[in-house]
Amino acid sequence: MLKRISHTFIHVLDQDEALDFYVGKLGMVVHTDADLGSMRWLTVHFPEQPDIVLVLMEPGPPAYDDATAAEIRELVAKGAAGGGLIFETDDCQGTYESLKAAGVEFTQEPTERFYGIDCGLRDPFGNPIRFTQPPEGPIVVPSPEELEAQA
């Protein structure tokens, strides 16, 4: 029986640049950095959450042939590779300010929503990332009409 998610993948175009961003700016730590000959297996995680690992994967062999890898790289560069991440924070505004001061470019400033406060950014390769500060108390999902009125 399946029990939990242990790894999730995101495509990056340069693993060293990805390390600089995910470790140097977002505060993750290296879990594994191994030269497997045909590829580099590079994973990171948050210090408080070592059981969920993010694989920073360059498109290429052995997972993809050259033509497929080129297509994936093109999609990643457009921010349309189909991936994305949502992180949780205790202080959305404070996290936003510290990351912005560190040079992270945002696509959306912190905004209050029914599920908390969140904002959006992209990693250096175009992958969409959001981080959210959950609300205090239960989440109350608005009706479709209420959501449409807020848009």
N, C-alpha and C positions, 0 to 999 in steps of 0.2 A: 504494500500500500504506500502511495506517495505521502510524504509528511510535510514538506515545506519547500520553499524556494531557497536555494543556496547560492546560485550565481545568476546574474543577468548580464547581458552583453550590450555594448554600445560601440558603434563603428567610429573610429577616429582615423585621421589621415596621417598623423605623426605621433607615435607613442611617447616620445620624449616631451613634445609640446603638451600632450594630454596629461602627462605626469605633472608638469609645471602648473597646469590649470587645476586638475582634480586634487592634487596633493598640496601644491604651493598656494593656491588661492582658496579652494573650498574646504581644506582641512582634513582631507582623507589621508590614509596612510597606505603604504605599499604592503600588500599581502604576499604576492608572489611576482617575481620578475625573473623569468627563466628563458634562456635561449634553448629552444627545442630543435635547433638545426633548421628546420623548414619554416619556423615561425617563432616569434617571441610571445610567450604567455605572460601577460601583464595584467595583474589584478590589484584592485584597491578596495578599501572599506573604511567606514568611519571607526574611529578608535573605540567608541562605545557599542559598536555593532559588528563584531568580527565574523559573525555567522552569515552575513549577507554580503556577497562579494560582487563587485562590478568589474567585468572584464573589459579592458580597453583594447579593442581588436582592430587591427589594420586589415582592410579587405585584401585578400590575396590567398595564395596557396598555403596550406593544403585545403582550406575550407572552400575556396572559390577558384575557378579557372581564371585566366587573365582577363578574358572578355567580361565575365560577370563582375570581377573585382573592379574593373574600370567603370562599369555601370553603377556599382554601389558607391564608388568614390564620387562620381558625379552627383548622385542623389544626396549623399552626405553634405557635399559642398553647398547644395541648394537648401539644406535643412529639411529634406523630404525623404529621408531614409527610413521613415516609419518608426524610429525609436524615440525615446524621450525619457526623462526622469522627473520624479517629483520627490523632493526632500522635505522633511519636517524641521521646523525650528521653533524655539520658545519665544523668539523676538524677531518677527519679520522685518520691522523697520530697522532695528539695530543691525541685523545681518545684512540687509540691503545696503545700509550706509557703509559698513566696514568693507563689503565686497566691492562696492562702487569706488571707494578710496583705494582699493588694491588694483583697480583698473579693469574690473569686470564690467562688460557692457550689457545693459538691461534692455529688454524689449517692452517691459511694463513695470511701472513703479508699484509699490505695495498698495493693494486695493482691498477694502473690506468686502467680504462676500458671505453668503449664508454659512459656508463651511469653514470660515476663518478669514485670516488676512493672507493674501498671497501675491506673488509677483513673478515675472518671467524674465528669462535671459536665454542666451545661447552659448554653448561652449565654443571654442575657437574654430570648430569644424562645422558649425551650424546646427548641432543637435539641440532640440528644445529642452529647457530645464525650467522647472518651477519650484519654488519652495513656499511652504504654507505654515502659518501659525494657527493651530486649531483653536476654535472658540472655547471659552470657558462654558461648561455645561453641554447639554446635548445639541446635536446638529438638527435643525428643523429645516427640512427641505421645502422650499416654496412650491406652490402649484405652478403648472406651466404658464398660466396667465400672469402670475406674479413675476415669474422669471422674464417673460416677454416684456412686461412693463418696466423692468429694471434695465433692459438692454438699450 
